[in-house]
Amino acid sequence: MHETTDLDRFEPVPDPRPLDEPWPQLNWPVPADTVLAGETVQLNPIDPAADAAELFRALDHDSVWAHVPGRPSDPRHFEEILGSRHALPEWNTWVVRTRRAVAGLPAGTVVGTSSYLDASSHDARLEVGYTLYTPAVWSSAVNPETKLLLLGHAFDVLQAGRVQLKTDTRNHRSQQAIARLGAEYEGTLRRHFRRPDGTVRDTVMFSVTAEHWPQVRERLTARLASMRAER
């Protein structure tokens, strides 16, 4: 007879919501004229033909693409990449522009892009990802305000129950940035998908849930207020 050991037993994960009520479906897709505006940035739905060249110039840095696959070779190539994603029903890509001067860049400058992706209306979830900024605005208010706008719209308007964020296990800067938002580390997906160099990456997974969102919003709002006070 086989003797049971501690190695044979997996302790079942408890249900954190045993009295769950049915959750509404995600309000998807995002209307084409949706604009998200804060004090520092404005997010507009991307127009690949109009935005690709300026976005390519902003992001054409080795450091931007160090852990992100699919670096475009020129503006035309970037337009093709953005256009193919724009056509996917589960994607919504935004172009990020400044609303005030940031890091020496004037108001109205294209500084990056972010997306809703892997949206599932049935499951009321989506991912915030494919987030890229010109290095000049790293460590500024651009990323926290962009994430505050995207998370707020996802939970308060689209009625998401879950928003996930993920990154390469080698991308320590991105992991720290996501954690500073207040997202919760869920685990690491081992050998998740292939990098451009042929190696297979582990993916670090974070999420914010609807129950956790009020705390994250308060934390992000306070962080942005502190950054503005230091200006």
C-alpha positions, 0 to 999 in steps of 0.5 A: 500500500502506498503511504501518503506523504506531505509531498503527495498532498496539495492543500486546496485553495479556499474560495475567497468569495463563497457567497459570490453573486452573479457578475455582469458581463464586461461592457465591451468593446470600448466606444471608438470615440472614448477619450481618457483625460487626466492632469498629466496625460490624455489617452486617445484611441489609436489611429494607426495611419495617423499616429504610427510615425510619431509613436515610432519616433518616441519609442525608437530606443533600445531600452524601450524594447529590451523586454518587449517582442515585435520591435518595428523596423520603421514607421510603416512597419509600426503602422502595420503592427498597430493596424493588425492589433487594432483589428482584433476584437479583444484589443483596444490600443491607446496613444498617450499624449501629454496634457502639460509639459513633462520632462522637458516635453511640451503639452501635446507630445506623444510619449507612449502607448498602452492597451486593453487586450485579451478582453473577455466580455463573458468573464468580465476581465481584461489585461492592461499591457503593451505599455511603452513610453519614451525613456524621457518620461520614465519615473514621471507621473505619466505611467501612474496616471495612465494606469489610474485612467485605464483601471478606473475606466475598466472597473467603473465603466466597463464593469471589469471584475479583474484586470491583469498585468504581466511582464517578463521575469527579467524585466525588473523595472516593469515588475517594480512599476506594476507593484507600485501601482498596488497590483497584487503578485499572483505567481509566475508562469514558467516557460510561458512564451518565446522571446525574440532571441528564441529563449522562452521566458517566465512571465510574472503575473499581477492583477487588480480585482474589483474588490481591491480596486478602491484601495488601489485607486486611493493609493494611486491618487495619493501617489499622484498628489504627492508627485504633483506637490513635489513639482 
